[in-house]
Amino acid sequence: MRRAITRKISSASATNAYQSKVTRKNFCSGAAANEAAASQKHEDKEHFVHTVQPYDIAIVGGGMVGMALACSLATTPLTKHLNVAIIDSNPALGSKLIIKKEDPPDPRVSTVTPATISIFKDIGAWQYVQQHRHAYFDKMQVWDYTGLGYTKYNARDVNRDVLGCVVENKVLHSSLFSRIKDTDFQKTIYPSRLSSMSLHPSSSSKVVDSTSSAEASYIKGRSAKLELSDGSSLYAKLVVGADGGKSHVRQLAGFKTTGWNYSQNAIICTVEHSVDNQCAWQRFLPSGPIALLPIGDKFSNIVWTMDPKESSDYKSMDEDDFVKAVNHALDYGYGPHPKSSLLDGMDMFSWLRGNSVISANESFEVPPRVLKLASARMAFPLSLMHANDYVSKRVVLIGDAAHTVHPLAGQGVNLGFGDAFSLSRIITEGIAVGTDIGEVSLLKKYEAERKPTNVTMMAILDGFQKAYSVDFGPLNILRAAAFHGAHHISPLKKSIISYASGEQRLPLFS
């Protein structure tokens, strides 16, 4: 744990220099007055810069997940009165984002689940999403490059209208912030970085008459003290780390993590078709999965996982060659199209089929052909990371600060949103009974609720990644059997769809 560094401003040398000057016989009294005024102005400025502000909550990280927490707090009756600081070095945070519909989609998108959509509607943010480009999809096709198996999912299999919605990250972020601005929520945005954080005052600290109430609260252990890179300081009863996978809050608070790198990169970009794409597609290739996600207006988003050397080559290759490579990866490349299944003749799962789901009778389809690239290509490394603990006294982690996952199912941001909305509800429950919102006993309720959900999803995604990272004959047959089961076994298919849609349970047969 690091102690915050208290800045001390010494003006002794400046004062001595000033006194030396005013003792000179020929010193002009007007010049002395001017210098005294300048010195006073400087001291006032320093006092203003280093004034320590008190807050109920300091959210470090103003991205989508941090903003989701702020939005949920702002729209909940018991928390909308809280005084909240949002700390993020993005200078554009808080300014109005102009999103032109005629512009091609940004390559940074998220696939939000029905559960996430429902909560966005509850807090009044989804109406802003609907004002911009977004694409619902009710079908998904997943298949193996060997041609041995495929499966389809249909929203109607579980009596839903959609399986999800693909939205640009900037639209989600802007929608959350627009909703906050429509409230009277007390928020202060600090366009700065967190430099240091002190959770425990020094043993020599004493409360004196001149001590502010905020500092007295800190000295008594009732708040944390944050120092920012611009010289600002603030106190908060609760510090929320929403600052991503390389979280500075997590580091300063001393949280330990478990994880590993996948030795894979993901390339993301926007592509254009001649027709609208209304299905989410994912094909497992030898080096990793490639996903084609609808984004609306004949555009789709590509998320293509591969080894770092390949990603460097694909990112820098000629655009026409890249488009050919994408179509090759989504069509006949690497292997034939799947038939109904290699194992159909055995009919080994017929006793488990029960009432056949709609998608079990749908044949394999070829994704729409990509015509051209519509954005820059971006690449980023993939890893798994999980914080051993999510909370300590006065500190809590949400989103990527607590966990990062493989993007093959697009679940990362949904886990983060789940964290944000869960924490907001726990804070509300604490306020309702008069509990200190920074107490570990309260924050542990959030951890107990979210950790099992996050760990389960991480284990499933990591298992998929490892299962498809090996090209081995017997294993290929087992994967084909898994596809066959997921395609034809009605209870299993319904459970998979429900869990991927955001339900917090995974009953294999129900």
C-alpha positions in Angstrom: 0.0 0.0 0.0 1.4 3.3 -0.9 0.9 6.4 1.2 -0.3 9.6 -0.6 2.5 12.2 -0.9 1.5 15.4 0.8 2.9 18.4 -1.0 4.4 21.1 1.1 4.8 24.6 -0.3 7.6 26.5 1.2 7.7 30.3 0.6 10.6 31.0 3.0 13.1 31.8 0.2 10.7 34.0 -1.6 9.8 35.9 1.6 13.5 36.5 2.4 14.2 37.8 -1.1 11.3 40.1 -0.8 12.3 41.5 2.7 15.9 42.0 1.3 14.5 44.1 -1.5 12.2 46.3 0.6 15.0 47.3 2.9 16.9 49.0 0.1 16.7 52.8 0.4 16.1 53.3 -3.3 13.4 50.6 -3.7 10.2 52.1 -5.1 7.2 51.7 -2.8 5.0 51.1 -5.9 7.1 48.1 -6.9 6.9 46.7 -3.4 3.2 46.9 -3.5 3.0 45.2 -6.9 5.3 42.4 -5.8 3.3 41.9 -2.6 0.1 41.6 -4.7 1.7 39.1 -7.0 2.9 37.0 -4.1 -0.6 37.0 -2.6 -2.1 36.0 -5.9 0.4 33.2 -6.3 -0.5 31.9 -2.8 -4.2 32.1 -3.5 -3.7 30.1 -6.7 -1.7 27.4 -4.8 -4.4 27.3 -2.1 -7.0 26.8 -4.8 -5.1 24.0 -6.6 -4.4 22.1 -3.5 -7.9 22.4 -1.9 -9.0 18.9 -0.9 -12.5 18.2 -2.0 -14.8 15.7 -0.2 -16.9 13.1 -2.2 -19.0 10.2 -1.4 -17.6 8.1 -4.3 -14.6 8.6 -6.6 -14.9 6.6 -9.8 -11.4 6.2 -11.4 -12.1 5.5 -15.1 -14.8 7.2 -17.1 -15.2 4.5 -19.8 -18.3 2.6 -20.5 -18.3 0.6 -17.2 -17.4 3.5 -15.0 -20.1 5.6 -16.7 -22.6 2.8 -16.3 -22.1 2.9 -12.5 -22.4 6.7 -12.5 -25.6 6.5 -14.6 -27.1 3.8 -12.3 -26.4 5.9 -9.2 -27.8 9.0 -10.9 -31.1 7.4 -11.7 -31.7 5.5 -8.4 -33.7 7.5 -5.8 -31.5 6.5 -2.8 -28.2 7.3 -4.5 -29.0 10.2 -6.8 -28.1 12.7 -4.0 -24.5 11.3 -3.7 -21.6 13.6 -4.6 -19.5 11.7 -7.1 -16.1 12.4 -8.7 -15.2 10.9 -12.1 -11.4 10.8 -12.7 -10.3 10.1 -16.3 -7.4 11.6 -18.3 -9.5 11.7 -21.5 -9.7 15.5 -22.2 -12.9 15.0 -24.2 -14.8 13.3 -21.3 -17.8 15.4 -20.5 -18.0 17.2 -23.8 -20.8 16.6 -26.3 -19.8 13.8 -28.7 -21.1 14.4 -32.3 -21.9 11.1 -33.9 -22.9 11.4 -37.6 -25.0 8.6 -39.0 -23.5 9.0 -42.4 -20.0 8.1 -41.0 -19.0 4.4 -41.2 -19.1 2.6 -37.8 -16.1 2.8 -35.5 -14.4 -0.7 -35.3 -14.6 -0.7 -31.5 -18.0 -2.2 -30.9 -19.7 -4.3 -28.2 -22.3 -7.1 -28.4 -24.7 -6.4 -25.5 -26.9 -9.2 -24.2 -30.7 -9.0 -23.6 -29.9 -8.8 -19.9 -27.7 -5.7 -20.4 -30.3 -4.1 -22.7 -33.0 -4.6 -20.1 -30.9 -2.8 -17.4 -30.0 0.0 -19.9 -33.8 0.5 -20.4 -34.4 0.5 -16.6 -32.0 3.4 -16.1 -33.3 5.2 -19.1 -30.1 5.0 -21.3 -31.3 2.7 -24.0 -33.5 5.4 -25.6 -30.3 7.3 -26.5 -28.7 4.2 -28.0 -31.7 3.9 -30.3 -31.0 7.4 -31.7 -27.8 6.0 -33.3 -26.7 3.1 -35.4 -27.2 -0.3 -33.8 -28.0 -3.8 -35.0 -30.2 -6.4 -33.3 -29.7 -10.0 -34.3 -31.9 -13.0 -33.6 -29.7 -15.7 -35.1 -26.2 -16.9 -34.7 -24.2 -19.6 -36.6 -21.1 -21.2 -35.2 -19.0 -23.7 -37.1 -15.7 -25.5 -37.3 -13.1 -25.1 -40.0 -12.8 -28.9 -40.4 -16.4 -29.1 -41.8 -17.3 -31.7 -39.2 -19.9 -29.7 -37.4 -21.9 -26.5 -36.9 -24.7 -25.2 -34.7 -27.3 -22.5 -35.0 -29.0 -20.5 -32.3 -32.3 -18.7 -32.7 -33.9 -16.3 -30.3 -37.2 -18.0 -30.7 -35.8 -21.2 -29.3 -36.0 -19.5 -25.8 -39.0 -17.3 -26.6 -37.0 -14.1 -27.0 -37.1 -11.5 -29.7 -33.3 -11.1 -30.0 -30.1 -12.7 -29.0 -28.2 -9.4 -28.7 -27.4 -6.1 -30.2 -24.1 -4.8 -31.6 -23.4 -1.2 -30.7 -20.4 1.1 -31.2 -18.6 1.7 -27.9 -18.8 5.4 -28.4 -22.6 5.2 -28.8 -22.9 3.2 -25.5 -20.6 5.7 -23.7 -22.4 8.7 -25.1 -25.8 7.3 -24.3 -24.9 6.7 -20.6 -23.5 10.2 -20.3 -26.5 11.8 -22.0 -28.7 10.1 -19.5 -26.7 11.4 -16.6 -26.9 14.9 -17.9 -30.7 14.7 -17.9 -30.6 14.3 -14.1 -29.5 16.6 -11.3 -26.8 14.2 -10.3 -23.9 15.9 -8.4 -20.8 14.9 -10.4 -17.4 16.5 -10.9 -15.2 15.3 -13.8 -11.4 15.5 -13.3 -9.6 15.3 -16.6 -6.5 13.9 -14.9 -4.7 10.8 -13.8 -4.6 9.2 -10.4 -1.1 9.7 -9.0 -1.4 8.2 -5.5 -4.0 6.9 -3.1 -3.8 6.8 0.7 -6.2 4.6 2.6 -4.7 4.8 6.0 -3.5 8.1 7.6 -0.2 8.1 9.4 -0.2 7.3 13.1 1.0 10.8 13.9 -2.0 12.4 12.3 -4.1 14.3 14.7 -7.4 16.2 14.4 -6.9 19.9 15.3 -9.3 22.7 15.4 -8.2 24.0 12.0 -8.6 20.7 10.3 -11.4 20.5 7.7 -14.2 18.0 8.2 -13.1 16.1 5.1 -9.6 15.8 6.4 -10.8 14.9 9.9 -12.9 12.1 8.3 -9.8 10.8 6.5 -7.7 10.9 9.7 -10.4 8.9 11.5 -10.2 6.3 8.7 -13.6 7.1 7.2 -12.4 8.1 3.7 -9.5 7.6 1.3 -7.3 10.4 0.0 -6.5 10.7 -3.7 -3.8 12.8 -5.4 -4.1 13.6 -9.1 -1.5 14.4 -11.7 -2.8 18.0 -12.1 -2.1 18.7 -8.4 -5.7 18.3 -7.3 -6.5 16.3 -4.2 -9.8 14.8 -3.0 -11.3 12.6 -0.3 -13.9 9.8 -1.0 -15.7 7.4 1.2 -15.4 4.8 -1.6 -12.9 4.5 -4.5 -14.1 2.5 -7.5 -11.4 1.2 -9.8 -13.0 1.2 -13.3 -9.7 2.0 -15.0 -9.2 -1.1 -17.2 -7.0 -4.1 -17.3 -3.9 -2.2 -16.2 -5.8 -0.6 -13.3 -3.7 1.9 -11.3 -6.3 1.6 -8.5 -5.8 -2.2 -8.3 -2.0 -1.7 -8.2 -2.1 1.1 -5.5 -4.6 -0.9 -3.3 -2.4 -4.0 -3.5 -4.8 -6.4 -5.1 -3.1 -9.6 -6.4 -4.1 -11.1 -9.7 -4.0 -14.5 -11.5 -3.8 -14.8 -15.3 -1.8 -15.4 -18.4 -1.3 -14.2 -21.9 -2.8 -16.2 -24.8 0.0 -15.5 -27.3 -2.8 -14.3 -29.6 -3.8 -10.9 -31.0 -7.3 -9.8 -32.2 -7.7 -7.7 -35.3 -10.8 -5.6 -35.4 -12.2 -3.5 -38.3 -15.4 -2.5 -40.0 -16.3 -4.1 -43.4 -19.1 -3.5 -45.9 -21.5 -5.8 -47.8 -23.9 -5.4 -50.7 -26.8 -6.5 -48.4 -27.7 -6.1 -44.8 -26.2 -8.7 -42.4 -28.7 -9.8 -39.9 -26.9 -12.8 -38.2 -23.9 -13.1 -36.0 -21.3 -15.5 -37.5 -18.4 -17.2 -35.8 -16.0 -19.7 -37.4 -13.2 -21.5 -35.4 -10.0 -21.5 -37.5 -6.7 -23.2 -36.6 -5.2 -20.0 -35.2 -8.3 -18.7 -33.5 -12.0 -17.7 -34.2 -13.2 -15.1 -36.7 -16.5 -13.3 -35.9 -18.6 -11.3 -38.3 -21.1 -9.2 -36.4 -23.9 -7.0 -37.9 -23.7 -3.3 -37.1 -26.4 -2.0 -39.5 -26.5 -0.2 -42.8 -24.8 -3.0 -44.7 -21.8 -2.9 -42.3 -20.4 -5.6 -40.2 -17.7 -5.8 -37.6 -14.8 -8.2 -37.8 -13.0 -9.7 -34.7 -10.3 -12.0 -35.9 -8.1 -13.9 -33.5 -4.6 -15.1 -34.6 -1.0 -15.3 -33.5 0.9 -12.1 -33.2 3.0 -12.6 -36.3 -0.1 -13.2 -38.4 -1.9 -10.2 -36.9 1.1 -8.0 -37.9 1.0 -9.3 -41.5 -2.8 -9.0 -41.8 -2.8 -5.5 -40.3 -0.3 -4.2 -42.8 -1.3 -6.1 -46.0 -3.0 -4.4 -48.9 -6.7 -3.7 -48.3 -7.8 -5.8 -51.3 -5.7 -8.7 -50.1 -7.1 -8.4 -46.6 -10.7 -8.5 -47.9 -9.9 -11.7 -49.9 -8.4 -13.2 -46.7 -11.5 -12.4 -44.7 -13.8 -14.0 -47.3 -11.4 -17.0 -47.5 -11.6 -17.4 -43.7 -15.5 -17.2 -43.7 -16.1 -19.4 -46.7 -14.3 -22.4 -48.1 -10.8 -21.6 -46.7 -9.2 -24.1 -44.3 -11.8 -26.7 -45.0 -15.2 -27.6 -46.5 -18.6 -26.3 -45.5 -20.2 -28.4 -42.8 -23.1 -30.7 -43.8 -25.8 -31.3 -41.3 -23.2 -33.2 -39.2 -20.7 -36.0 -39.5 -22.6 -37.8 -36.7 -26.2 -37.5 -38.0 -26.4 -41.1 -39.2 -25.7 -42.3 -35.7 -28.6 -40.3 -34.3 -26.9 -40.8 -30.9 -28.7 -38.0 -29.2 -32.3 -38.6 -30.4 -33.4 -39.7 -26.9 -32.4 -36.2 -25.5 -34.0 -34.1 -28.2 -37.4 -33.6 -26.6 -39.3 -30.9 -28.3 -37.1 -29.9 -31.2 -36.0 -26.2 -31.2 -36.5 -24.1 -34.3 -32.9 -23.7 -35.2 -32.3 -27.5 -35.1 -34.0 -27.7 -38.6 -32.0 -24.8 -40.1 -29.3 -25.8 -42.5 -25.8 -24.3 -42.8 -25.5 -20.9 -44.5 -22.6 -19.0 -46.0 -22.1 -15.6 -44.5 -22.6 -12.5 -46.7 -19.5 -11.7 -48.8 -17.3 -8.8 -47.7 -16.9 -6.2 -50.5 -14.5 -3.7 -48.9 -12.8 -2.4 -45.8 -14.7 0.5 -44.2 -12.3 1.4 -41.3 -8.7 1.2 -40.2 -7.6 -2.2 -38.8 -6.7 -2.3 -35.1 -4.9 -5.0 -33.2 -4.5 -5.7 -29.5 -3.1 -8.6 -27.5 -5.4 -11.1 -25.7 -5.0 -12.2 -22.1 -6.9 -13.6 -19.1 -6.7 -11.8 -15.8 -8.7 -12.1 -12.6 -8.2 -10.2 -9.3 -8.0 -12.6 -6.3 -10.2 -10.1 -4.4 -12.5 -7.4 -5.7 -12.8 -5.3 -2.5 -10.9 -4.0 0.4 -11.9 -1.2 2.8 -12.9 1.9 0.8 -11.8 0.3 -2.5 -13.7 -1.8 -5.0 -12.9 -3.1 -8.6 -15.3 -3.4 -11.5 -15.0 -4.4 -15.1 -11.6 -5.0 -16.7 -9.9 -3.8 -13.5 -11.3 -6.9 -11.9 -11.2 -9.4 -14.8 -10.3 -9.6 -18.5 -11.5 -12.5 -20.7 -11.0 -13.8 -24.3 -13.3 -11.9 -26.7 -14.5 -15.0 -28.6 -18.1 -14.7 -27.2 -18.2 -10.9 -26.8 -19.0 -11.3 -23.0 -16.3 -9.0 -21.5 -18.2 -5.7 -21.5 -21.4 -7.5 -20.3 -19.6 -8.8 -17.3 -18.4 -5.3 -16.6 -21.9 -3.8 -16.9 -23.1 -6.6 -14.6 -20.4 -5.5 -12.0 -21.5 -1.8 -12.3 -25.2 -2.5 -11.8 -24.6 -5.0 -9.0 -22.4 -2.5 -7.1 -24.9 0.3 -7.6 -27.6 -1.9 -6.0 -25.3 -3.0 -3.1 -24.5 0.7 -2.4 -28.2 1.5 -2.5 -28.9 -1.3 0.0 -26.2 0.0 2.3 -27.6 3.6 2.2 -31.1 2.2 3.0 -29.9 0.8 6.3 -27.4 3.5 7.1 -24.2 1.5 6.5 -20.9 3.2 5.6 -20.6 2.6 1.8 -16.9 2.0 2.1 -17.1 -0.8 4.7 -15.7 -4.2 3.7 -18.8 -6.0 5.1 -21.0 -4.2 2.6 -18.6 -4.5 -0.4 -18.1 -8.2 0.2 -21.8 -8.7 -0.8 -20.9 -7.3 -4.2 -17.9 -9.6 -4.5 -19.9 -12.6 -3.4 -22.5 -11.9 -6.1 -20.2 -11.1 -9.0 -17.2 -13.3 -8.5 -18.9 -16.7 -9.2 -20.6 -15.3 -12.3 -17.4 -13.9 -13.7 -15.2 -16.9 -12.8 -17.7 -19.3 -14.5 -17.8 -17.3 -17.7 -14.0 -16.9 -17.7 -13.6 -20.7 -17.3 -16.0 -21.4 -20.2 -14.3 -19.0 -22.5 -10.8 -20.2 -21.6 -11.9 -23.8 -22.1 -13.2 -22.9 -25.6 -9.9 -21.1 -26.4 -7.8 -24.1 -25.4 -10.1 -26.7 -27.1 -9.8 -24.9 -30.4 -6.1 -24.1 -30.2 -5.2 -27.7 -31.1 -5.6 -29.4 -34.5 -5.7 -33.1 -33.7 -7.8 -35.8 -35.4 -9.5 -37.4 -32.3 -10.1 -33.9 -30.7 -11.6 -32.7 -34.0 -14.2 -35.6 -33.7 -15.0 -34.7 -30.1 -15.5 -31.0 -31.1 -17.8 -32.2 -33.9 -19.8 -34.2 -31.4 -20.1 -31.1 -29.2 -21.4 -29.1 -32.1 -23.9 -31.8 -32.9 -25.1 -31.9 -29.3 -25.4 -28.1 -29.1 -27.3 -28.1 -32.4 -29.8 -30.9 -31.8 -30.2 -31.4 -28.0 -33.1 -29.1 -27.2 -32.5 -28.6 -23.4 -28.8 -28.1 -23.8 -29.3 -25.6 -26.6 -31.9 -23.6 -24.6 -29.6 -23.5 -21.6 -26.6 -22.2 -23.7 -28.8 -19.5 -25.3 -30.2 -18.4 -22.0 -26.8 -18.2 -20.3 -25.2 -16.3 -23.2 -28.2 -13.9 -23.1 -27.2 -12.9 -19.6 -29.0 -15.3 -17.2 -26.8 -16.0 -14.1 -27.2 -19.8 -14.2 -26.2 -22.6 -16.5 -28.5 -25.5 -16.0 -27.5 -28.2 -18.5 -30.9 -29.8 -18.5 -34.0 -28.0 -17.3 
